[in-house]
Each structure stands twice: as structure tokens, then as C-alpha cells.
Amino acid sequence: MRSSISSFSASVLLSIHLCVSSHAFFTSLFAIWVIIKTLFFGTDVAGYPSLMVAILFFGGLFLTYLVYRNWYPGAFAAASHEMVVWAGTLNTVVLITSSLTMALAVRAAQVGDRRSLVSLIAVTMVLGTVFLGVKAFEYRTEFLEHHLPGAGFEFAEPYARQAQIFFSLYFLMTGLHALHMVIGLGIMAVMLWWSMRRPLTRVHATRIEISGLYWHFVDIVWIFLFPLLYLIGRHVH
């Protein structure tokens, strides 16, 4: 009886979260649109509060993950063991490095150093592309091991059902993070083009700074995702 209630509660919470996250997802896209609009058509501070919307969106996903992890600690620990830890670690190093190059790019824009600015934005984009490549490798690995949630999902009993919840959240959170990374690369491509062809004015420096804030936000999200999905609770299993 208790197990049935727990299963029902889990189903209800998942349904509620899907409704809320769908709304939050489109709200997050709207926030990104405001950031892009600010970058391309104005220099007001609309991009700053818009980042808060995206932060709240990922905050809801983190909360949902922690609730389920508290309910099914054994299953989530077992599922965590299936993660490609070296790939997650490599991606963490890559994004931390990209945050450094982005911060240096902002400084270069502020002092009017065009050559350094262009080089640093290019390096930041290369690092972002490396991150997506490693993540694609991870997705391929999980697909080959039948960890993609759905009819073909496979996992050792007695954790198969609960492990599917883990991988559903894993693909949802990392997939949305990757989407934000792709958008960030698009913004950086425009900043790179502008930096090569337009004068390094105060307006341009502000746009680089807002772009940097968005890039740092994407990096920070991963800093939370990495321990939650790859490290916490691995010793339990």
C-alpha cells in the first residue's frame, strides 16, 4: 500500500513538473530572446533580469531531481554509476577554461584590444564546441547501452523503473543545457563578427559583457549538473 502511494505521488509530481517545466521552458526561451534583442538592438539592462528567468527555470529542474533522489537513493546511485565520469570531468575542465577566456575577452573589449578580443572569443567558441562534442559522445554511449528512456530502456533489476526516472531527468537537464550552449555559440559567433568588423566602442563592450554573463550562466549550470548527476551518492551503491 505504501509503495503504491509512493508510486502514485511520484507520478503526480512528475506530471505537475512536466506542466510547470513546459511553461518555464518557453519562458526561458523568451528570456533568451530578450537577451538577444538587447545585444543586437539596444544596450539597456534587459538582459540581466532575463538571466534570472533562466536561472529559476533550471532551479526548478534541480529541485525536482533532488526530490526524486531523496525518494530513490539506491536507484539513483546505481544509475550514477553508468555515467561516463571521465567525459563529465573533461567537460567541466573545458567549461571552466571557457569561462576564463570569456572573462578575458570582456576585459579586452573594455580596453579596446581588438586582436585579443577576437582570439579569446574564438577560443571560447572552440571550447564550447568541444563540450558539445563530448556530450554527443556521452549520448551515443547511453543510447548504445539502452539507457534512453522509453520502450527500449534496459537496466538491472530491482532499479529499472526508478533508474528510468534518473535518465529522464539526465537527458532533460543536460539536453536543455546543451540547447543553451548552442544558443551561446550563436551569440558568440555574432560577437566575433562584430569584433572583427566594427569599432570597439563602449556600446560594443557592453554587448560583450552581456554575452559573457550568459556564457558564465551556462557554465555555472553545468558546475551544478556535474556533481548532481555524476558524483553524489556513487559510494552508496
C-alpha positions, 0 to 999 in steps of 0.5 A, a space after each residue: 500500500 505504501 509503495 503504491 502511494 509512493 508510486 502514485 505521488 511520484 507520478 503526480 509530481 512528475 506530471 505537475 513538473 512536466 506542466 510547470 517545466 513546459 511553461 518555464 521552458 518557453 519562458 526561458 526561451 523568451 528570456 533568451 530572446 530578450 537577451 538577444 534583442 538587447 545585444 543586437 538592438 539596444 544596450 539597456 539592462 534587459 538582459 540581466 533580469 532575463 538571466 534570472 528567468 533562466 536561472 529559476 527555470 533550471 532551479 526548478 529542474 534541480 529541485 525536482 531531481 533532488 526530490 526524486 533522489 531523496 525518494 530513490 537513493 539506491 536507484 539513483 546511485 546505481 544509475 550514477 554509476 553508468 555515467 561516463 565520469 571521465 567525459 563529465 570531468 573533461 567537460 567541466 575542465 573545458 567549461 571552466 577554461 571557457 569561462 576564463 577566456 570569456 572573462 578575458 575577452 570582456 576585459 579586452 573589449 573594455 580596453 579596446 584590444 581588438 586582436 585579443 578580443 577576437 582570439 579569446 572569443 574564438 577560443 571560447 567558441 572552440 571550447 564550447 564546441 568541444 563540450 558539445 562534442 563530448 556530450 554527443 559522445 556521452 549520448 551515443 554511449 547511453 543510447 548504445 547501452 539502452 539507457 534512453 528512456 522509453 520502450 527500449 530502456 534496459 537496466 538491472 533489476 530491482 532499479 529499472 523503473 526508478 533508474 528510468 526516472 534518473 535518465 529522464 531527468 539526465 537527458 532533460 537537464 543536460 539536453 536543455 543545457 546543451 540547447 543553451 550552449 548552442 544558443 551561446 555559440 550563436 551569440 558568440 559567433 555574432 560577437 566575433 563578427 562584430 569584433 572583427 568588423 566594427 569599432 570597439 566602442 563602449 556600446 560594443 563592450 557592453 554587448 560583450 559583457 552581456 554575452 559573457 554573463 550568459 556564457 558564465 550562466 551556462 557554465 555555472 549550470 553545468 558546475 551544478 549538473 556535474 556533481 548532481 548527476 555524476 558524483 553524489 551518492 556513487 559510494 552508496 551503491 
